[in-house]
């Protein structure tokens, strides 16, 4: 039940935010909005308010804002042209369509800002104490132990863990002398670093580094910050997730990341349920990440997605006239096939994960 509840709350809120972006910009530019729906398909609940019918529809995997004259085939009377989507300049139509993904990204900023303002900004403990020593590593052979505090390396004082990593990396494999404190005793131990490949978050080899086989504590402290600093941290966090999302898509195209890593609604529901178990802040963090993903994926230049429409409007702005109706229809059909195939693929991945875990 918790999986379903968390899935409905997370996805429903993100869809609402996305469609709200389209809706508010449409209203800003005085476009008549006919429907605002959470979900697709048959109407479950609806209420008319002014020109707009607000709906909750049967299939929750999406939503839409229907505007007057949005479809090129719609017939719009001359008296209503000024209030139609098609009757607006191309730059206004561009902003209305971009409003959905933009609101998802802004929502992520606000979510992360709230987390940082409430819980503080996490920082690793500023210590040079060794948390773990890998078996049969250069550090283990040198006699280093868990709990040792590294005071200096080759006579250079180590004030924080980054200085340890830097000094070991600069050794180029030559023996290093570590001054360590163990209880009340101070010891001088010699270790010879080994080289190993470094990999990116996507598993690509990025180079080599020298190591001795020790790690720092994973314990973190939370620094209370002002709203301004929390907002800045929220922007930074969102920017980092935008970069990772773009790079993830690129690496998937390059086959660095296997396509089997892609997940669909079932996978999202499972993760959301697990995050809810871990605490509501974890669920909020996941919601922020998912909001970034939703915003970026909707900007992909695939016909039928917001990004595809933005490409159409960009071409129209350059050509000073819209693409032909036939060309738009063909491209929309191609986009529908691509999106449908992608949905089937991620559902397949979800089912494979379920059967493997079972």
C-alpha positions, 0 to 999 in steps of 0.5 A: 500500500505504501508503494501505491500511496507514495507513487500517487503522491509523488507522480501526481504532484509532479504532473500537477506542477508541470501542467501548472506551468503550462496553465499559468503562462497560458493565462498570463498571455490571455490564452483560453484554457479549455481543460486542465486534467491530471491523468488521461482517458475517461473523466473521473471527477470534473468541475467547470470554473469559468472557461476551464474544466478541471479534471481528474482522469482515469489513467494517472501517468500524465496530464494535459492542459487543452487550450483553444486553437492548440491543435492546428486542425481546430476550427477557431472563430475569428472573434476568438482568434485573439484568445487562441493558442494559435493566434499568439506570436511564436515566442509566446507559444514557445514560453507556454510550452516551455513553462511545464519543464521550467516549473519542474526544474523550479519545483526541484529548486524549492524542494531542495531549498526546503530540505536544506533550510529544515535539515541543514546542509550535509557535510562530511566530518572534518577529520583525518581519522581512518574509518576502514583499512582494506585487507591486504592493502598497502595501508594494512601491510604498513600496519595502519589500523582503523581509528588511527588519526593521520597527523602528517604525510612526509612531514606535511601536516594533514588538516583534512581528508582531502589533503591526505588524498592529495599527498598520496596521489602526488607520491607517484607510487613512491613510499610515503611516511605517515605520522599517525596517532594511535591512542596516546602514542604517535607512530611513524609508518611507511606505506608504498601506494599502488595505482588503480583506475579511476572511474566516473559515476557512469563506470567509464575509466577516467585515469589512474590514481595512487592509493593505500587502501584507507577510507574516511568516515561516512558520518556527516554533520548538518550545518544550519544555514539561512534561507538564502544559503539554502536557496543557493544550495538548492540551485546548485543541487538542481544544477548538478542533477540536470547535468547528471540527467543529461550525461546519463542520457548521453551515456545511454546513447553511447551504450556506456550505461546499459538500457536495462538501467531505465525504469518505468512507473513500477520502478518509480513506485518501488523507489518511492516506497523505499524512500518513504520508509527511510523518512519523509526527507528522503522521499522529498529528495527523491521527488526533487530528483524525479522532478529534474528528470521529468523536466529534462526528459520533456525537453528532449526534441521528440515530437509529441513531447514539449521539446519536440514542440519547441523545435517546431516553434524554433523552426517557425521563428527561423522560417517565418512560417510554421511547418506544414500541417502534413509534416507536423502530423507525420512527425507527431506520429513518429514521436508517438511510436518512439514514446510508445516503444519507450514506455513498453521497454521500461515496463519490460525492464520493470517486470524483469526486475520484479521476476529477478528479485522474486 
